[in-house]
Amino acid sequence: MAIHYHDGKIVTGSDDHTVKVWDCHTEECGFTLHTQTVSDVRLENNFIYTSSFDGSAESWQIPQGFHKRYIGHVSAVFSIDICLELSILVSGSADLTMKVWDISSAQLLATLAGHHKGWVVKVKVLSHGPNHPYTLVSADKKICCIWEMSFDHQVSQVQLVHHPDHQIVPHLLFKGTHLMRICFMSDDGKHGFINTYRLDHNLTLIKHHKLPHSVLCVQLLLGVGSKFALVLNKMYGEEYLSVFKLHNNKLIMRKPFPAIRPTSGGTSVTVGPTDWLDGFTSDPPTGVVLGACLKNHNIYLLKWNCEIPEDAEEQFLKIPVRVNIPFN
C-alpha cells in the first residue's frame, strides 16, 4: 500500500488494485479508480499519479478519468515524483534506473543509470524555473545521486552521497530546491545521524546531527525543522512516533505506533503540514499530523487535538493527538 497527503486530502493505493481519495475532514472517500498493485501514489491538483510493481507509472485526471501510462522500465517501479512547472514525471525502479517522462505525452525524455547498485526507491524533482536546468535526486538503500540536468534533459553532472557503514533511511527531506536532509543508520541500528546538504554545483555538507540514544533504530525520517525532528523508530520490537529537540536532543514525545506496512521507500507513511517543527506559535496546529498504511489493511489517520491548553511546548506535544482509523 501507498499513501500521500495533499491539501487536506489523502490518496491511497492498495493491494486490491484500487486508488482512493479521502477527505481528511469528513474522513469519507470521494473518488475511487482501478489500476495495478500500487507502490507509490501522488495527488497534485486534479491529477492522481501512481507507480506499480508491473513496471509502469500512470496518471488520471479526476473526476474525468483521462488516463496515461508511462511504460519503459523492465522491473517494478517503486517511486515517482511530479513537477508541473517542468511538465515532467520521474520514476525510480528495481531495474536500477531513473526515468524522466513528459507528463502530457508520456514520452520518455531520459534514462539515468550507472550509479545505483540497489533498487531505486526514492526520486525527487527540484525545479529552478521553466526552461531552466533542473536537479534530480535518486536513492537506493546505500547511495543517493544528485543529477544536474540541462533544460533539454541531458545530464551535466552527477554527485554521490553515501556512508560506507550506514544505510539511508527513508524519507529524504527537502527544503526548497537547495537543501536536502538524509538520515543514515548503522546496520545494527545503534548509531545514526542526520546530514543537511546544500545542493549546488559543489555539494556541501552544512550540518551533521548525531541522533540521540532515545530515538535510535530509526525506521522513517518524517520531518525536520529548525527546532524539532519527527521520526518513526523501533524499540524492543515495537514502533514509536518520537519528537526530539534538535539543539539538545531532548526527547519530548514518544507515542506507541501500530505496525505499518513495510515498504522499500517508506511510501506507507505520509506527513501533514510540518510548520510546527520550526516551533509553536500562539495558534496551535490543526488538521493532520500524519497518515499511515497499517499491516491490518486499515489507514491510520493522526490528527491534532484541538483542545490543547496554552502550556509549554513540551506539554503541548505530550498531550495525545486524536487518532482515527476510519478507512476499514
C-alpha positions as CSV (number, residue, x, y, z in Angstrom):
1,M,0.0,0.0,0.0
2,A,1.0,3.6,-0.5
3,I,-0.3,6.9,0.8
4,H,0.1,10.6,0.1
5,Y,-1.2,13.8,1.8
6,H,-2.0,16.9,-0.2
7,D,-4.0,19.9,0.7
8,G,-6.5,18.4,3.1
9,K,-6.9,15.1,1.2
10,I,-5.2,11.7,1.4
11,V,-4.8,9.4,-1.6
12,T,-4.2,5.7,-1.0
13,G,-3.2,2.9,-3.3
14,S,-3.9,-0.6,-2.2
15,D,-3.2,-4.3,-2.9
16,D,-6.8,-4.6,-4.0
17,H,-5.8,-2.7,-7.2
18,T,-7.8,0.5,-6.2
19,V,-6.8,4.1,-5.6
20,K,-9.0,6.1,-3.3
21,V,-9.1,9.8,-2.5
22,W,-10.2,10.6,1.1
23,D,-11.3,13.9,2.6
24,C,-9.3,14.3,5.9
25,H,-12.0,16.4,7.5
26,T,-15.0,14.2,6.8
27,E,-13.0,11.0,6.6
28,E,-15.1,9.9,3.6
29,C,-13.9,8.5,0.3
30,G,-14.7,10.9,-2.6
31,F,-13.2,9.0,-5.6
32,T,-12.1,5.5,-6.5
33,L,-10.3,4.2,-9.5
34,H,-9.0,0.8,-10.5
35,T,-5.4,0.0,-11.5
36,Q,-2.5,-2.3,-10.7
37,T,-1.0,-3.0,-7.3
38,V,0.4,0.4,-6.2
39,S,3.9,1.1,-4.9
40,D,3.7,4.9,-4.8
41,V,1.0,7.5,-5.3
42,R,0.7,11.3,-5.6
43,L,-2.2,13.7,-5.7
44,E,-1.5,17.0,-7.4
45,N,-4.4,19.4,-8.2
46,N,-6.9,17.2,-10.0
47,F,-4.5,14.5,-11.1
48,I,-3.5,11.2,-9.5
49,Y,-0.2,9.6,-10.3
50,T,0.8,6.1,-9.4
51,S,3.7,3.6,-9.8
52,S,3.2,-0.1,-9.9
53,F,5.0,-3.4,-9.5
54,D,4.2,-4.2,-13.1
55,G,6.9,-1.7,-14.2
56,S,4.7,1.2,-15.2
57,A,3.6,4.6,-13.9
58,E,0.1,6.0,-14.6
59,S,-1.8,9.3,-14.4
60,W,-5.5,10.1,-14.2
61,Q,-7.4,13.3,-14.4
62,I,-10.2,13.4,-11.9
63,P,-13.1,13.2,-12.0
64,Q,-13.0,12.8,-15.8
65,G,-10.7,9.8,-15.6
66,F,-8.5,10.7,-18.5
67,H,-5.6,8.2,-18.3
68,K,-2.0,7.9,-19.5
69,R,0.6,5.1,-18.9
70,Y,4.4,5.6,-18.7
71,I,6.0,2.4,-19.9
72,G,9.7,1.7,-20.2
73,H,11.0,0.2,-17.0
74,V,11.8,-3.5,-17.1
75,S,11.1,-4.1,-13.4
76,A,8.9,-2.8,-10.6
77,V,8.7,1.0,-10.2
78,F,9.0,2.0,-6.5
79,S,8.9,5.8,-6.5
80,I,7.6,8.7,-8.6
81,D,7.7,12.5,-8.4
82,I,6.0,15.1,-10.5
83,C,6.9,18.7,-11.4
84,L,4.0,20.5,-13.1
85,E,6.2,23.6,-13.8
86,L,8.5,21.5,-15.9
87,S,5.7,19.1,-17.1
88,I,7.8,16.0,-16.2
89,L,7.3,12.9,-14.2
90,V,10.3,10.9,-12.8
91,S,10.3,7.3,-11.8
92,G,12.7,5.0,-9.9
93,S,12.8,1.3,-10.4
94,A,14.2,-2.1,-9.4
95,D,15.9,-2.1,-12.8
96,L,18.4,0.4,-11.1
97,T,17.4,3.3,-13.3
98,M,15.5,6.6,-13.0
99,K,13.5,7.7,-16.0
100,V,12.2,11.2,-16.9
101,W,8.8,11.4,-18.8
102,D,6.8,14.2,-20.4
103,I,3.6,14.2,-18.3
104,S,1.2,15.2,-21.1
105,S,2.5,12.9,-23.9
106,A,4.0,10.1,-21.8
107,Q,7.1,10.3,-24.0
108,L,10.4,9.1,-22.4
109,L,12.8,12.0,-22.2
110,A,15.8,10.5,-20.4
111,T,17.1,7.4,-18.7
112,L,19.6,7.8,-15.8
113,A,21.7,4.8,-14.9
114,G,25.2,3.6,-13.9
115,H,25.5,4.6,-10.3
116,H,22.9,2.6,-8.3
117,K,23.7,-0.9,-7.2
118,G,20.4,-1.4,-5.5
119,W,16.7,-0.7,-6.2
120,V,15.9,3.0,-6.8
121,V,13.4,3.5,-4.0
122,K,13.2,7.3,-3.9
123,V,13.2,10.0,-6.6
124,K,12.7,13.8,-6.5
125,V,12.5,16.7,-9.0
126,L,13.8,20.1,-8.0
127,S,12.8,22.8,-10.4
128,H,14.7,26.1,-10.9
129,G,12.1,27.6,-13.2
130,P,10.6,26.7,-16.6
131,N,13.1,26.3,-19.4
132,H,15.9,26.2,-16.9
133,P,18.3,23.5,-15.8
134,Y,16.9,21.4,-13.0
135,T,18.0,18.9,-10.4
136,L,17.0,15.2,-9.9
137,V,17.7,13.1,-6.8
138,S,17.6,9.3,-6.7
139,A,18.3,7.0,-3.8
140,D,18.7,3.3,-3.1
141,K,19.5,2.0,0.4
142,K,23.2,2.9,0.3
143,I,23.7,5.7,-2.3
144,C,22.0,9.0,-3.1
145,C,22.6,10.5,-6.5
146,I,22.2,14.2,-7.3
147,W,21.8,14.7,-11.1
148,E,22.2,18.2,-12.6
149,M,20.1,18.3,-15.7
150,S,20.1,20.7,-18.7
151,F,16.8,22.2,-19.9
152,D,16.8,19.6,-22.7
153,H,17.1,16.7,-20.2
154,Q,20.8,15.9,-20.6
155,V,22.9,15.0,-17.6
156,S,25.5,17.7,-16.9
157,Q,26.9,16.5,-13.6
158,V,26.3,13.7,-11.0
159,Q,27.3,13.8,-7.4
160,L,27.0,10.9,-4.9
161,V,26.2,10.8,-1.2
162,H,26.9,7.7,0.8
163,H,28.4,6.4,4.0
164,P,30.3,3.1,3.9
165,D,28.9,1.7,7.2
166,H,25.4,3.1,7.2
167,Q,22.2,2.8,5.2
168,I,19.9,5.6,4.0
169,V,16.7,5.8,6.0
170,P,13.5,6.9,4.2
171,H,12.4,9.7,3.7
172,L,14.7,12.1,2.0
173,L,13.6,15.6,3.1
174,F,13.9,18.8,1.1
175,K,13.5,22.5,1.9
176,G,13.0,24.5,-1.2
177,T,15.3,23.5,-4.0
178,H,18.7,23.9,-2.3
179,L,18.6,21.9,1.0
180,M,18.4,18.2,1.4
181,R,18.3,16.1,4.6
182,I,19.3,12.5,4.8
183,C,19.2,10.2,7.8
184,F,21.9,7.4,8.0
185,M,21.6,4.5,10.3
186,S,24.2,1.8,11.1
187,D,23.2,-1.8,10.2
188,D,22.7,-2.6,13.9
189,G,20.6,0.5,14.5
190,K,22.8,1.7,17.3
191,H,24.4,4.7,15.5
192,G,22.7,7.3,13.4
193,F,22.8,10.9,12.2
194,I,21.0,13.4,10.0
195,N,23.1,15.3,7.5
196,T,21.9,18.5,5.9
197,Y,23.4,19.3,2.4
198,R,23.3,22.4,0.3
199,L,22.5,21.3,-3.3
200,D,24.6,23.3,-5.7
201,H,27.4,22.5,-8.2
202,N,29.6,21.7,-5.3
203,L,27.5,19.6,-3.0
204,T,28.2,20.9,0.5
205,L,27.6,19.2,3.9
206,I,26.4,22.1,6.1
207,K,25.2,20.3,9.2
208,H,25.9,16.9,10.9
209,H,23.5,16.0,13.7
210,K,24.0,12.9,15.7
211,L,20.8,11.1,16.8
212,P,20.1,10.8,20.5
213,H,20.1,7.3,22.0
214,S,16.4,7.6,22.8
215,V,15.5,7.5,19.1
216,L,17.9,5.0,17.6
217,C,16.7,2.3,15.2
218,V,15.0,5.0,13.1
219,Q,12.7,3.4,10.5
220,L,11.5,6.7,8.9
221,L,12.7,10.3,9.0
222,L,9.3,12.1,8.8
223,G,10.2,15.8,9.4
224,V,13.0,18.1,10.4
225,G,12.5,21.8,11.2
226,S,14.7,24.4,12.8
227,K,13.6,23.3,16.3
228,F,12.2,19.7,16.2
229,A,12.6,16.4,14.4
230,L,9.9,13.8,13.9
231,V,10.8,10.1,13.4
232,L,9.3,6.7,13.5
233,N,11.7,4.4,15.4
234,K,11.7,0.9,16.8
235,M,12.5,-0.1,20.4
236,Y,12.3,-3.7,21.8
237,G,10.4,-4.8,18.7
238,E,7.7,-2.0,19.0
239,E,7.3,1.0,16.8
240,Y,7.1,4.6,18.2
241,L,6.4,8.0,16.9
242,S,9.0,10.3,18.5
243,V,9.7,14.0,18.6
244,F,13.0,15.5,19.9
245,K,14.6,18.9,20.1
246,L,17.5,19.5,17.8
247,H,19.5,21.8,19.9
248,N,19.9,19.4,22.9
249,N,18.4,16.1,21.6
250,K,15.8,16.1,24.4
251,L,13.0,13.7,23.7
252,I,9.7,15.5,24.2
253,M,7.3,12.9,22.9
254,R,7.2,9.2,22.3
255,K,3.9,7.6,21.3
256,P,3.4,3.9,20.6
257,F,2.5,3.4,16.9
258,P,0.7,0.5,15.3
259,A,2.6,-1.8,12.9
260,I,2.8,-0.2,9.5
261,R,3.1,-1.9,6.1
262,P,6.8,-2.2,5.4
263,T,7.8,-0.6,2.0
264,S,11.2,0.0,0.5
265,G,10.9,3.7,0.1
266,G,8.7,4.5,3.1
267,T,5.6,5.1,1.0
268,S,3.3,3.7,3.6
269,V,3.5,6.8,5.7
270,T,2.7,10.4,4.8
271,V,3.1,13.6,6.8
272,G,0.7,16.6,7.0
273,P,1.9,20.2,7.3
274,T,5.2,20.5,9.2
275,D,5.4,24.2,10.1
276,W,5.2,23.2,13.8
277,L,8.7,21.7,13.5
278,D,10.0,25.2,13.4
279,G,8.4,26.0,16.8
280,F,4.9,26.7,18.0
281,T,3.1,30.0,17.7
282,S,0.1,31.3,19.7
283,D,-2.2,29.4,17.3
284,P,-2.0,25.7,17.9
285,P,-1.7,23.5,14.7
286,T,-4.8,21.8,13.4
287,G,-5.6,19.0,10.9
288,V,-3.5,16.0,10.0
289,V,-0.2,15.1,11.7
290,L,0.3,12.0,9.5
291,G,-1.4,9.1,7.8
292,A,-0.1,5.5,7.6
293,C,-1.0,2.2,5.9
294,L,-1.2,-0.5,8.5
295,K,-0.4,-4.2,8.3
296,N,-4.1,-4.9,9.1
297,H,-5.1,-3.0,5.8
298,N,-6.5,0.0,7.6
299,I,-5.5,3.6,7.2
300,Y,-4.3,5.2,10.4
301,L,-5.0,8.9,10.5
302,L,-3.4,11.0,13.2
303,K,-4.9,14.5,13.9
304,W,-4.0,17.3,16.2
305,N,-6.1,17.5,19.3
306,C,-7.8,21.0,19.1
307,E,-8.4,21.0,22.9
308,I,-4.9,21.9,23.9
309,P,-4.2,24.3,26.8
310,E,-1.7,27.1,26.3
311,D,1.2,25.5,28.1
312,A,4.9,25.0,27.4
313,E,5.6,23.2,24.1
314,E,6.8,20.1,25.9
315,Q,3.4,19.7,27.5
316,F,1.8,20.6,24.2
317,L,3.4,17.7,22.4
318,K,2.8,15.3,25.3
319,I,-1.0,15.7,25.0
320,P,-2.2,12.8,22.8
321,V,-3.4,13.7,19.4
322,R,-6.7,12.4,18.3
323,V,-6.5,9.0,16.5
324,N,-8.8,7.9,13.8
325,I,-8.9,4.6,11.9
326,P,-11.8,5.3,9.6
327,F,-10.8,3.5,6.4
328,N,-11.7,-0.1,7.1
